[in-house]
Amino acid sequence: MERNKVLKDASIMDDLLDIISSSIGSLSNPTKLANTFMSEKNIKISQLTVSNYLDYFIDAFLIEKARRYDVKGRKYISSPYKYYFSDIGLRNVRLNFRQNEQSHIMENVIYNELRMRGLNVDVGVVEYNYKDENKKTIRKNLEIDFIINRGSNRYYIQSALNVDTKEKQVQETESLRRTGDSFKKVVIVRNNIVPRFDDDGILYIGVEDFLLDETALDL
């Protein structure tokens, strides 16, 4: 019986690691993951068990958990979170290199670089209200990929494969433009570009410059 339990637990942990590997940078929590087990694998597993397994992965330095921070409310949101792999190469091997979504991988790489520089990294949420065509008030949550605080300075960072069109630029920067403060705002793109600022004071830099130059955010 004990051996069967160990094998079952190992199998569940194996499946959980696959699910996390497939959803880096996505919002999740133990409840959602437990529901995934039930809907996709017809396995009933408690939220507490999932939470414990996630803690095991974190303690083993396989993954890290980033908390969400309400920028305007100035408080942390208890759930959901984002999970990132401490070594993106291990994640890719785990999935046999099947899921090579450049946007998610780049986001994970940027997260790891910020952590390697000794920074605490949160995920930002910007809430705002607007009126729809029927004059009804709609509440909308926008995401900022990363928030870091360094001394008295704060940086809002967005990871984007590209901002090649005006529409894409507006989409990627809407959350940054709605923070209601004057802290540094940065968009990191995949291609090598000449660093530049837009009319809103948002800095655009290439991911290579960011990775190779620890002062790149302070241009």
N, C-alpha and C positions, 0 to 999 in steps of 0.2 A: 504493500500500500504506500509506504513512504517513498519507494523508488518511483512509483507511478505519479505521485504528487510532484516530485522533483522534475520528472520529465514533462509533466503538464505545465508546470510553472516556467520551465525553460522554453517550451514551445510558445507560450503566451508572451514572454519577454522578447523572444525572437520576432514574433509578429508585430509587437508594439514598436520595436526598433525599426522594422520595415516601414510602418506607418509614419513614424517620425521622419524617417529618411525621405519619404515621398512628399512630405509637406513642410519642408523647412521654410521659415518665413511666413507661415500661415498661422492665423490665430487659432488657438486650441486650448483645451483644459481636460482634466481627467474625465469629466462627465461626457464631453463630446467624444473622447477616445473610447470610453466604455460603450457608448452608443454605436460607434463604428464597429467594434467587435461583434455586437449583437446583429447589426444590419448586414454586415459583409461576411461574417464568419459564423454567425449563429452561435456565438459563445457568450454566455453571461458572465460578466466580470464586474466586480464592484469598483466604484469610483476610488475608494481607499486603496484597493490593490493596484490600480493603475497609477495612482499618486505615489505609492511606495516604489513601484518599478521605475518611474521617472526619476525619483530621488536616487535610486541606485545608479542610473545612467549618469546623472549629474555628479555623484560622488566618484564615479569611475572616469570622470573627465571626458565622457563621450559627447555629451551635449551640455548646453547652457540655456538657462531660462531668462528671457528678457521681460521685465514687467512693463505694463502700460501706464502712462502718465497723462492725466488730464491737464492739458496746458492751461486752459482758461480757469478751470476749477482748482488748479494747483494742488492736486492730490493724486495718489496712486489708485488705480482701478484693480480690484482684487482678482478679476478674471475676465476674459481669457488672457493667455500669455502667448509669446512666440518662443519657439525652440530653435536653436542653431547648433550645428555640429561644430565641435571644437577643432576637428580636422576634416575639412571638406573632402579630402581625398578618401578618407575612410568611408564617408557617406557614399561617395560615388562607387567605391568598390562594393559596398554593401548592396547596392542596386545593380551591380554588374554593368555600370555605366549606361543604364537604360534611360534614365531621366536626366538629361543634361540641359535643363531649362536655364539658359544663361542669366535671366533676370534673378532667379532665386539663388543661383550659385554666386553671382556677383554680390548680392545682398549679404550672403553668409560670409564671403571673403572680407567685405568691408567691416562687418561686425567683428570678425576675428582680429582684424588689424587694430581696430579701436580698443579692443580688450587687451591686445598685446602691448599697447601703449600705456596700459595701466588705468584706463578710463572705465568708469561705470557707464553702462549703456542702457537706456530705456527706450521703449517704443512710445511715440507721441500720439495723442488723440486731440483733435481740435473740433469742438462742437460749435455749430452755429445754426441759427434759424432763418428761414426764408419763407416767402409767400408763394404758393403755387398759383396756377391760372385761376383758381376758384377762391383766391384770397385766404386760403387755409394755411395756417402756420405749420411748416414742416421742419422737423429737427433732423439735422444731418451730421454725421461724424466723418471727419476726414483724418487720414492717417499720415503721420510723419514717421519715416522709417526708423530714424534714430535721434535721440536727444542725449547729448553729453554735457556735463558740467565740469569745467576745469577752473578752479578758483572762483573768481567772481564772474567768469565768462560762461556763457551757454552757447551751444551750437546745435542748430537743427539741420539734420542731414537727410537728404533724399537720394536714394539709389535709383538710377534710371538708365536703361540701355541707351536711349537716345532722346533728344528733344529736337528732332530735325524739323518739325513743323510747329507753327504757332499754336495749333490746337494741342499738340502733345506737350508743349512747354507750359501752356496754361493748366493742363490737367495735372502735370507733375508738380506744379508749384502752388496750386490753390491752397493746400493746407499750410504751406509756409507763409503765404500772404495773409492768412487769417489768424495768425497767432496773437496779434494785437500788441506785439512788443518789438523792440529793436535789436534783439540778439542776432548773432551771425547766422545766416541761412545759406546752405551750400547744397548744390545738386552735383552729384558725382555720376558721370556718364562713362560708357564703355570705351569710346574712341578717344584717341589722343587729340586734344584740342588746346588751343591757346586759352589760358584762363581768362575769363571775362565776367563782367557784372552786367546785369540787366537794369532796366529803369527802376525796379523795386529794390535794388541793392543786393540781389541774390547772386552769389558766386557760382560759376559753372567751371568745373575742372574735370580732367580725365582721370579714370581710375588708376592708371599707371603713375601719374604724377602724385596722386594721393598716397599710393603704396610706397613710393620711393622717397618721398619728402615729408617728414613729420611736421614740417611747418606749412604745408600746403593749405591747410584750413585757415591760416592767418594772413593770407594775401590781402 
